[in-house]
Amino acid sequence: MSTNRVRIVTDSACDLPQSVADELGIEIVPLTIRINGVEYVDRADLTPAEFWAKCASSPTLPETAAPAPGQFEAAYRQLAADGATSIVVVNLSAALSATMQSAELAARAVAPDITVTVVDSEQVTLGLGLIVADVARLAKGGASHQAVVDRAKDLAGRTKVWGALDTLENLKKGGRIGGAKAMLASALAIKPIIEVRDGKVEQGGKQRTRSKALAFLVEQMKAAGELEHLAVLHADCSDVDAFVEMVRPHWSGEIVVGDIGPVVGTHAGRGTIGVAFCTAAG
């Protein structure tokens, strides 16, 4: 039996189902969400359904805040006490949040006691989740610290997330687009497509209808070639099962289905549906 026990830490923007995190021993440090002046701890204080209900009745967009370095430090010290020999932290894109900065400050604080390496996933939601689950399996199998770090960096370079927004309401509330433009887009039933590129959320095009938008997501997945992992993510979507069935013919492996949590949902809005995948190594 290997004496090497590398443990994996991530943040709540990973949107991994709790059952997966528990099974693989992944420690999730939560971000906080502020809605109408009230702070909630992601995953602990709010279910996705409760989050969407509160959003609907709020005139302003929720705000998200990165965990404090102390939250990461407490997680690292607890894992060390539990027998971890080292820790690999994989965080949501540093271009989108100060979360990774907190993780790094905490890593320096515990450096005399345990080795902690922080990796930028350059991803959000289940793009991050897929990388985290993969390296957690590797760590569980007794891989070395460096092997886990290398794998996380390698996967970060070949993970993609595509999403179809159902509404421009959140972008409008967030001041990202003018009201007139939003009104016009809803009148035309334009469905914006987003993709995560180089760690940032970029416009990936637009489709005229929901069904065209979903077909477009499947096309992006097919165009990517051979895949290693696949996930479907959704923000309270009634058509998620139908979308999973659209994806299934093109992928023989397991499809992880997860809720888009408040961290990403705040900006994308209810009804967003997406696909995350890792392309096979070249």
C-alpha positions as CSV (number, residue, x, y, z in Angstrom):
1,M,0.0,0.0,0.0
2,S,1.4,3.4,-0.9
3,T,2.1,5.7,2.1
4,N,1.6,8.6,-0.3
5,R,-1.7,10.4,0.4
6,V,-2.2,13.3,-1.9
7,R,-5.5,15.0,-1.2
8,I,-7.5,17.3,-3.6
9,V,-9.0,20.6,-2.7
10,T,-11.2,22.8,-5.0
11,D,-13.8,25.5,-4.6
12,S,-17.6,25.5,-4.9
13,A,-17.5,26.8,-8.5
14,C,-16.7,23.2,-9.5
15,D,-20.4,22.3,-9.4
16,L,-19.6,18.7,-8.8
17,P,-22.5,16.7,-7.3
18,Q,-21.7,16.2,-3.6
19,S,-21.9,12.4,-4.0
20,V,-18.9,12.5,-6.4
21,A,-16.9,14.8,-4.1
22,D,-17.6,12.4,-1.2
23,E,-16.7,9.3,-3.1
24,L,-13.4,10.7,-4.3
25,G,-12.5,12.5,-1.0
26,I,-12.5,16.0,-2.6
27,E,-12.5,18.9,-0.2
28,I,-14.7,21.8,-1.4
29,V,-14.1,25.3,0.0
30,P,-17.2,27.4,-0.6
31,L,-17.5,30.9,-2.1
32,T,-20.2,33.2,-0.6
33,I,-23.2,34.7,-2.3
34,R,-24.8,38.0,-1.3
35,I,-28.5,38.4,-2.3
36,N,-30.3,41.6,-1.2
37,G,-27.7,42.3,1.4
38,V,-27.8,38.8,3.0
39,E,-24.8,36.5,2.8
40,Y,-25.1,32.8,2.1
41,V,-22.4,30.1,2.0
42,D,-22.5,28.3,-1.3
43,R,-23.7,24.7,-1.1
44,A,-24.3,25.0,2.6
45,D,-27.0,27.7,3.0
46,L,-28.7,27.5,-0.4
47,T,-29.9,24.7,-2.6
48,P,-29.9,25.6,-6.3
49,A,-33.7,25.8,-6.2
50,E,-33.6,28.2,-3.3
51,F,-31.0,30.3,-5.1
52,W,-33.1,30.6,-8.2
53,A,-36.2,31.5,-6.2
54,K,-34.3,34.3,-4.4
55,C,-32.8,35.6,-7.7
56,A,-36.2,35.8,-9.3
57,S,-37.5,38.1,-6.5
58,S,-34.3,40.2,-6.3
59,P,-34.1,43.5,-8.4
60,T,-30.3,43.3,-8.4
61,L,-27.9,40.5,-9.3
62,P,-26.4,38.5,-6.5
63,E,-22.8,39.1,-5.8
64,T,-20.2,36.4,-5.3
65,A,-17.2,36.6,-3.1
66,A,-14.0,34.4,-3.0
67,P,-13.3,32.4,0.1
68,A,-10.9,34.1,2.6
69,P,-7.4,32.6,2.7
70,G,-8.2,31.4,6.3
71,Q,-10.9,29.1,4.8
72,F,-8.4,27.4,2.6
73,E,-5.8,27.3,5.4
74,A,-8.3,25.5,7.7
75,A,-9.1,23.0,5.0
76,Y,-5.4,22.3,4.4
77,R,-4.6,21.9,8.2
78,Q,-7.6,19.5,8.6
79,L,-6.4,17.3,5.7
80,A,-2.9,17.3,7.1
81,A,-4.3,16.2,10.5
82,D,-6.3,13.5,8.6
83,G,-3.0,12.1,7.3
84,A,-2.5,13.8,3.9
85,T,1.1,13.9,2.9
86,S,0.6,16.7,0.4
87,I,-2.3,18.7,-1.2
88,V,-3.1,19.7,-4.8
89,V,-5.6,22.6,-5.1
90,V,-7.4,23.1,-8.4
91,N,-9.4,26.3,-8.6
92,L,-11.7,28.2,-10.8
93,S,-10.1,30.4,-13.4
94,A,-7.8,33.1,-11.8
95,A,-9.1,35.5,-14.6
96,L,-12.6,35.3,-13.1
97,S,-12.1,35.3,-9.3
98,A,-9.7,36.0,-6.5
99,T,-10.3,32.4,-5.2
100,M,-7.0,31.1,-6.5
101,Q,-5.1,34.0,-4.8
102,S,-6.7,33.0,-1.5
103,A,-5.7,29.4,-2.0
104,E,-2.1,30.5,-2.8
105,L,-1.8,32.7,0.3
106,A,-3.1,29.8,2.5
107,A,-0.5,27.5,0.8
108,R,2.3,29.8,1.9
109,A,0.9,30.0,5.4
110,V,1.0,26.2,5.8
111,A,4.3,25.7,3.8
112,P,6.3,24.7,6.9
113,D,3.9,21.9,7.7
114,I,2.6,20.5,4.4
115,T,3.3,20.9,0.7
116,V,0.4,22.5,-1.2
117,T,0.4,23.2,-5.0
118,V,-2.3,25.4,-6.5
119,V,-3.3,24.9,-10.1
120,D,-5.4,27.3,-12.2
121,S,-8.0,25.2,-14.0
122,E,-8.7,28.2,-16.4
123,Q,-12.3,26.8,-16.1
124,V,-15.6,27.2,-14.3
125,T,-18.5,24.9,-13.3
126,L,-18.1,21.3,-14.5
127,G,-15.1,22.2,-16.7
128,L,-13.3,22.6,-13.3
129,G,-15.3,19.7,-11.9
130,L,-14.1,17.2,-14.5
131,I,-10.5,18.1,-13.9
132,V,-10.9,17.9,-10.1
133,A,-12.6,14.5,-10.3
134,D,-10.0,13.1,-12.7
135,V,-7.0,14.1,-10.5
136,A,-8.8,13.0,-7.3
137,R,-9.1,9.5,-8.9
138,L,-5.4,9.6,-9.7
139,A,-4.5,10.7,-6.2
140,K,-6.7,8.0,-4.7
141,G,-4.8,5.4,-6.8
142,G,-1.6,6.5,-5.0
143,A,0.0,8.7,-7.7
144,S,2.8,11.1,-6.7
145,H,2.2,14.7,-5.9
146,Q,4.0,15.8,-9.0
147,A,2.1,13.4,-11.2
148,V,-1.2,14.8,-9.9
149,V,0.0,18.4,-10.5
150,D,1.1,17.6,-14.0
151,R,-2.2,15.9,-14.8
152,A,-4.2,18.9,-13.6
153,K,-2.2,21.3,-15.7
154,D,-2.4,19.0,-18.7
155,L,-6.2,18.7,-18.4
156,A,-6.6,22.4,-17.9
157,G,-5.2,22.9,-21.4
158,R,-7.7,20.6,-23.0
159,T,-11.0,21.2,-21.2
160,K,-13.8,23.1,-22.8
161,V,-17.1,24.5,-21.6
162,W,-19.9,25.6,-24.0
163,G,-23.2,27.0,-22.7
164,A,-26.5,28.3,-24.1
165,L,-28.2,31.0,-22.2
166,D,-31.9,31.0,-22.1
167,T,-32.4,34.7,-21.1
168,L,-30.5,37.9,-21.3
169,E,-32.1,39.1,-18.0
170,N,-29.1,38.5,-15.8
171,L,-26.7,40.1,-18.3
172,K,-29.1,43.1,-18.3
173,K,-29.4,43.2,-14.5
174,G,-25.6,43.0,-14.3
175,G,-25.2,46.0,-16.6
176,R,-23.4,43.9,-19.2
177,I,-25.7,44.9,-22.0
178,G,-28.1,47.8,-22.4
179,G,-31.9,47.4,-21.8
180,A,-32.9,48.1,-25.4
181,K,-30.5,45.5,-26.7
182,A,-31.9,43.0,-24.2
183,M,-35.5,43.8,-25.2
184,L,-34.7,43.5,-28.9
185,A,-32.9,40.1,-28.3
186,S,-35.8,38.7,-26.4
187,A,-38.2,39.8,-29.0
188,L,-36.1,38.0,-31.6
189,A,-35.7,35.0,-29.2
190,I,-31.9,35.1,-29.6
191,K,-30.1,32.5,-27.5
192,P,-26.6,33.7,-26.8
193,I,-23.9,31.0,-26.7
194,I,-20.9,31.4,-24.3
195,E,-17.7,29.5,-24.2
196,V,-14.8,29.5,-21.7
197,R,-11.7,30.5,-23.6
198,D,-8.3,31.1,-22.0
199,G,-9.9,31.2,-18.6
200,K,-12.5,33.9,-19.5
201,V,-16.2,33.6,-20.5
202,E,-16.5,34.8,-24.1
203,Q,-19.3,35.1,-26.5
204,G,-19.5,31.9,-28.6
205,G,-22.1,33.0,-31.1
206,K,-25.9,33.1,-31.1
207,Q,-28.7,30.9,-32.2
208,R,-32.3,31.8,-33.0
209,T,-34.1,29.1,-30.9
210,R,-33.4,26.9,-27.9
211,S,-33.4,23.8,-30.0
212,K,-30.9,25.3,-32.4
213,A,-28.8,26.4,-29.5
214,L,-28.7,22.9,-28.0
215,A,-27.9,21.3,-31.4
216,F,-25.1,23.8,-31.7
217,L,-23.6,22.7,-28.3
218,V,-23.7,19.0,-29.5
219,E,-21.9,20.1,-32.7
220,Q,-19.1,21.8,-30.7
221,M,-18.7,18.6,-28.7
222,K,-18.6,16.4,-31.9
223,A,-16.2,18.8,-33.6
224,A,-13.7,18.4,-30.6
225,G,-13.0,14.9,-31.7
226,E,-12.1,12.1,-29.2
227,L,-13.0,12.9,-25.6
228,E,-11.9,11.7,-22.2
229,H,-14.6,13.1,-20.0
230,L,-18.0,14.6,-20.5
231,A,-20.5,16.5,-18.3
232,V,-23.8,18.3,-18.8
233,L,-24.5,21.3,-16.6
234,H,-27.8,23.1,-16.2
235,A,-29.5,25.9,-14.3
236,D,-32.8,24.5,-13.2
237,C,-33.6,23.3,-16.8
238,S,-36.7,21.1,-17.4
239,D,-35.1,19.9,-20.7
240,V,-31.8,18.6,-19.2
241,D,-32.8,14.9,-19.7
242,A,-33.7,15.6,-23.3
243,F,-30.3,17.3,-23.8
244,V,-28.5,14.4,-22.2
245,E,-30.2,12.1,-24.7
246,M,-29.0,14.4,-27.6
247,V,-25.4,14.0,-26.3
248,R,-25.4,10.3,-25.5
249,P,-25.1,8.9,-29.0
250,H,-21.8,10.7,-29.4
251,W,-20.2,9.5,-26.1
252,S,-20.0,6.0,-24.7
253,G,-18.7,6.9,-21.2
254,E,-20.3,8.2,-18.1
255,I,-22.1,11.6,-18.3
256,V,-21.8,13.6,-15.1
257,V,-24.9,15.8,-14.8
258,G,-24.6,18.7,-12.4
259,D,-26.5,21.9,-11.3
260,I,-24.9,25.2,-12.3
261,G,-24.4,26.7,-8.8
262,P,-24.8,30.3,-7.8
263,V,-21.2,31.3,-8.6
264,V,-21.7,30.8,-12.4
265,G,-25.5,31.0,-12.3
266,T,-25.5,34.6,-11.1
267,H,-24.1,35.7,-14.4
268,A,-25.5,33.1,-16.8
269,G,-29.1,33.1,-15.5
270,R,-31.7,30.4,-15.0
271,G,-32.3,28.1,-17.9
272,T,-28.6,28.0,-19.0
273,I,-27.6,24.6,-20.2
274,G,-24.1,23.5,-21.2
275,V,-21.6,20.8,-22.0
276,A,-18.1,20.4,-20.5
277,F,-15.6,18.0,-21.9
278,C,-11.9,17.1,-21.9
279,T,-10.5,16.3,-25.3
280,A,-8.3,13.2,-25.6
281,A,-4.5,13.8,-25.2
282,G,-2.9,14.3,-28.6
